[in-house]
Amino acid sequence: MASPSPLSLSLTFLLLPVFLPLFFTSVASQCKNSPIIFNFGDSNSDTGGLAAGLGFPVNLPNGRLFFRRSTGRLSDGRLLIDFLCQSLNASLLSPYLDSLGSSFSNGANFAVVGSSTLPKYVPFSLNIQIMQFLHFKARALELFTAEFSFFRLGNMINAEGFQNALYMIDIGQNDLADSFSKNLSYVQVIKRIPSIIREIENAVKTLYGQGGWKFWIHNTGPFGCLPQKLALVQKKDLDPHGCISSYNSAAKLFNEGLRRSCRRLRSQLTGATIVYVDMYSIKYDLIANASKYGFSSPLMACCGYGGPPYNYNIKVTCGQPGYQVCNEGSRFLSWDGIHYTEAANAIMASKVLSTAYSSPSTLFDFFCRN
């Protein structure tokens, strides 16, 4: 493991465990029933699916803060979804593909690093994650209704649990980012957006057809601000905050399409609650106003190689031989050039829980109150 380097150019006046409560206030949950959540997505919400599914090594210093070991999360600690679960006093979601030490009594996480909506039928595209859920549900209900009592002792989810669960979707960023990385033009990338949104719509409709009616859908963030993109793109059209304008413009067009899609789905799916969450605004605000939140160098990775301005080198990524990592307590937004630090995720969670970025404005625990 690499030793801490002089990259800690950011504020170190507070240690992270002390700092987090200032920005993440756990909302007293009004849940009367045990919360059940099923999540579909990519690395923004993968709690260990890549490591479990492909055996891909996710080494320390990933997980160094909260877990004190690597759990397969691409962060130094908890992800946004972890904080949201904790706001309900619920257990953290186990990856669907993790066969050891997992409990699925409160749902499952189907998200896997690198996932996208297209192409379909490749590990682990959105439609594959939906197919995995259908298998999970069928098997869970089979075991729940089995005559053998020891199956029931495992707190398997019953039909009512699946019906009243929250279905979360956070995907689309890789579809856009990968298109740019394949040297598609801006116009070509934009033309792909309707197909991407159609796959998300199909996922929602499939889950609705299975009896689900509570959905929580995140839009995509400003991936033009990721240190990885900034380090790899040769000709950059930068905005006033140093982000790639064309990338973020594509993200905003995708988000507008997704917002309209959610509105259409509300009119089509009788009785469904579909909450659209503006993660783009939350993340861009963190970057544009980093100093207000106690961060410096918002476009530089804590864990990577190469030093300022981005500390990202595709040949020496976080956890791989030769990497350098900032000191614990350093104030970075980006963990590895692509994903966010626990400190950033905590602030994002507080903003999501505020309902100010949700349409319709909905408390996160709405699905488990009855």
ZAMARGU-4260 file (C-alpha; in steps of 0.2 Angstrom, whole numbers, plus 5000, padded with zeros to 4 digits):
<rodrens>
0) 5000/5000/5000 | 5006/5017/4996 | 5010/5029/5009 | 5001/5046/5010 | 5009/5059/4999
5) 5010/5078/4999 | 4994/5079/4989 | 4984/5085/5005 | 4983/5103/4998 | 4965/5104/5005
10) 4959/5109/5022 | 4964/5097/5036 | 4957/5107/5051 | 4944/5094/5055 | 4945/5075/5055
15) 4931/5067/5044 | 4922/5058/5058 | 4920/5075/5067 | 4915/5084/5051 | 4902/5073/5043
20) 4888/5076/5056 | 4889/5095/5052 | 4882/5091/5034 | 4873/5074/5036 | 4859/5075/5048
25) 4850/5059/5050 | 4831/5062/5048 | 4820/5053/5061 | 4812/5040/5050 | 4793/5038/5051
30) 4794/5021/5044 | 4781/5009/5053 | 4786/4994/5042 | 4804/4988/5039 | 4811/4997/5024
35) 4814/4986/5008 | 4824/4994/4994 | 4830/4987/4977 | 4843/4997/4968 | 4848/4996/4950
40) 4863/5006/4943 | 4882/5008/4941 | 4897/5012/4951 | 4888/5027/4959 | 4878/5015/4970
45) 4888/4998/4968 | 4891/4992/4986 | 4901/4977/4980 | 4893/4969/4965 | 4909/4971/4954
50) 4920/4962/4966 | 4907/4948/4970 | 4901/4946/4952 | 4918/4946/4943 | 4930/4944/4957
55) 4938/4961/4952 | 4950/4967/4965 | 4945/4983/4973 | 4959/4986/4985 | 4963/4997/4999
60) 4963/5012/5002 | 4945/5010/4995 | 4935/5009/5011 | 4948/5015/5022 | 4937/5027/5032
65) 4921/5020/5038 | 4923/5001/5034 | 4942/5001/5038 | 4943/4988/5024 | 4938/4987/5006
70) 4920/4982/5003 | 4920/4984/4984 | 4914/5002/4985 | 4924/5014/4974 | 4926/5027/4988
75) 4935/5030/5004 | 4919/5026/5014 | 4901/5026/5012 | 4891/5030/4996 | 4876/5040/4994
80) 4865/5025/4995 | 4873/5020/5011 | 4868/5036/5019 | 4850/5035/5013 | 4849/5018/5020
85) 4856/5024/5037 | 4843/5038/5037 | 4830/5024/5039 | 4840/5015/5052 | 4841/5001/5039
90) 4855/4989/5035 | 4866/4993/5021 | 4861/4985/5005 | 4870/4968/5001 | 4875/4966/4983
95) 4864/4953/4974 | 4879/4944/4968 | 4888/4942/4985 | 4884/4924/4991 | 4894/4926/5008
100) 4888/4936/5023 | 4873/4944/5014 | 4856/4947/5020 | 4842/4951/5008 | 4829/4954/5021
105) 4828/4973/5017 | 4831/4971/4998 | 4846/4969/4987 | 4858/4980/4977 | 4859/4975/4958
110) 4871/4990/4954 | 4888/4985/4946 | 4902/4996/4942 | 4903/5000/4923 | 4885/4996/4920
115) 4875/5006/4907 | 4858/5004/4898 | 4865/4999/4881 | 4870/4988/4874 | 4857/4976/4881
120) 4861/4958/4887 | 4879/4961/4892 | 4884/4960/4910 | 4878/4970/4919 | 4867/4981/4908
125) 4851/4988/4916 | 4840/4975/4908 | 4851/4961/4915 | 4849/4969/4932 | 4830/4969/4930
130) 4831/4950/4924 | 4841/4946/4940 | 4828/4955/4950 | 4814/4944/4942 | 4824/4929/4946
135) 4827/4935/4964 | 4809/4939/4967 | 4803/4922/4960 | 4815/4912/4971 | 4811/4923/4986
140) 4793/4920/4985 | 4796/4901/4982 | 4806/4900/4997 | 4794/4910/5008 | 4779/4899/5003
145) 4789/4883/5005 | 4782/4871/5018 | 4799/4870/5027 | 4799/4882/5042 | 4817/4886/5042
150) 4816/4895/5026 | 4804/4907/5035 | 4816/4910/5049 | 4828/4919/5036 | 4816/4934/5035
155) 4813/4931/5016 | 4803/4945/5008 | 4785/4941/5004 | 4774/4947/4991 | 4768/4962/5001
160) 4786/4967/5004 | 4790/4967/4985 | 4774/4977/4982 | 4778/4990/4995 | 4797/4991/4992
165) 4806/5006/4985 | 4814/5004/4968 | 4829/5015/4965 | 4837/5018/4948 | 4853/5028/4945
170) 4861/5024/4928 | 4865/5033/4912 | 4881/5041/4915 | 4892/5027/4908 | 4881/5028/4892
175) 4885/5046/4889 | 4903/5045/4895 | 4908/5029/4885 | 4900/5037/4870 | 4912/5052/4871
180) 4927/5040/4875 | 4923/5031/4858 | 4926/5048/4850 | 4908/5050/4845 | 4904/5068/4841
185) 4893/5078/4852 | 4878/5077/4840 | 4881/5058/4839 | 4880/5057/4858 | 4864/5067/4859
190) 4856/5056/4847 | 4858/5041/4858 | 4849/5049/4873 | 4831/5044/4868 | 4837/5026/4867
195) 4845/5027/4884 | 4829/5034/4892 | 4818/5021/4883 | 4828/5008/4892 | 4825/5016/4909
200) 4807/5018/4905 | 4806/4999/4901 | 4814/4995/4917 | 4801/5005/4927 | 4787/4998/4917
205) 4793/4980/4920 | 4795/4983/4939 | 4777/4991/4939 | 4771/4976/4930 | 4778/4965/4944
210) 4768/4975/4957 | 4780/4989/4961 | 4773/5006/4962 | 4786/5017/4972 | 4801/5023/4962
215) 4816/5034/4966 | 4826/5039/4950 | 4842/5049/4950 | 4847/5059/4935 | 4866/5059/4930
220) 4879/5071/4937 | 4891/5083/4929 | 4903/5070/4922 | 4912/5084/4913 | 4919/5089/4930
225) 4927/5072/4934 | 4946/5073/4936 | 4947/5057/4925 | 4938/5066/4910 | 4948/5082/4912
230) 4965/5072/4912 | 4961/5061/4897 | 4952/5074/4885 | 4965/5083/4875 | 4955/5097/4868
235) 4944/5104/4882 | 4930/5117/4881 | 4930/5122/4899 | 4916/5132/4908 | 4920/5145/4922
240) 4923/5131/4935 | 4935/5121/4924 | 4923/5107/4918 | 4921/5101/4901 | 4906/5111/4894
245) 4900/5098/4880 | 4900/5084/4892 | 4890/5093/4905 | 4878/5099/4891 | 4875/5081/4886
250) 4871/5077/4904 | 4859/5091/4905 | 4850/5086/4889 | 4849/5068/4896 | 4842/5074/4913
255) 4829/5085/4904 | 4823/5070/4894 | 4823/5059/4910 | 4813/5072/4919 | 4800/5072/4905
260) 4800/5053/4905 | 4796/5052/4923 | 4782/5064/4920 | 4775/5053/4906 | 4776/5038/4917
265) 4766/5046/4931 | 4752/5048/4919 | 4754/5031/4911 | 4756/5020/4927 | 4741/5022/4938
270) 4744/5024/4956 | 4763/5024/4954 | 4774/5037/4964 | 4789/5041/4953 | 4801/5053/4961
275) 4814/5062/4950 | 4830/5068/4960 | 4841/5081/4953 | 4858/5074/4957 | 4866/5085/4944
280) 4862/5101/4953 | 4868/5094/4970 | 4885/5088/4963 | 4888/5104/4952 | 4884/5115/4967
285) 4897/5105/4977 | 4910/5109/4964 | 4906/5127/4960 | 4905/5131/4978 | 4918/5119/4985
290) 4926/5132/4997 | 4909/5135/5005 | 4908/5117/5010 | 4926/5116/5016 | 4934/5108/5001
295) 4948/5114/4990 | 4954/5107/4973 | 4937/5101/4968 | 4944/5094/4952 | 4958/5084/4959
300) 4957/5066/4965 | 4962/5062/4982 | 4968/5044/4977 | 4978/5043/4960 | 4994/5048/4952
305) 5002/5063/4944 | 4998/5077/4956 | 4990/5094/4952 | 4979/5099/4943 | 4969/5082/4942
310) 4980/5069/4950 | 4973/5056/4938 | 4983/5044/4927 | 4974/5030/4918 | 4990/5019/4920
315) 4991/5021/4939 | 4973/5021/4947 | 4968/5021/4965 | 4973/5005/4973 | 4985/4999/4960
320) 5004/4999/4962 | 5012/5016/4963 | 4996/5026/4968 | 4997/5041/4980 | 4983/5045/4992
325) 4979/5061/5002 | 4980/5060/5021 | 4964/5055/5030 | 4955/5071/5035 | 4960/5080/5019
330) 4946/5089/5011 | 4943/5082/4993 | 4927/5080/4983 | 4934/5067/4971 | 4941/5051/4978
335) 4948/5042/4963 | 4945/5054/4949 | 4928/5046/4945 | 4919/5043/4961 | 4916/5054/4976
340) 4923/5054/4994 | 4913/5049/5009 | 4913/5068/5014 | 4905/5073/4998 | 4893/5059/4998
345) 4887/5064/5015 | 4883/5081/5010 | 4874/5074/4994 | 4863/5063/5006 | 4858/5078/5017
350) 4853/5088/5001 | 4843/5073/4994 | 4834/5070/5011 | 4830/5089/5012 | 4817/5085/4997
355) 4823/5102/4989 | 4830/5092/4974 | 4815/5080/4972 | 4801/5081/4960 | 4788/5079/4967
360) 4795/5085/4984 | 4795/5069/4993 | 4803/5063/5009 | 4814/5048/5007 | 4805/5037/5019
365) 4788/5039/5011 | 4788/5021/5005 | 4788/5013/5022 | 4777/5024/5032 | 4760/5014/5031
</rodrens>
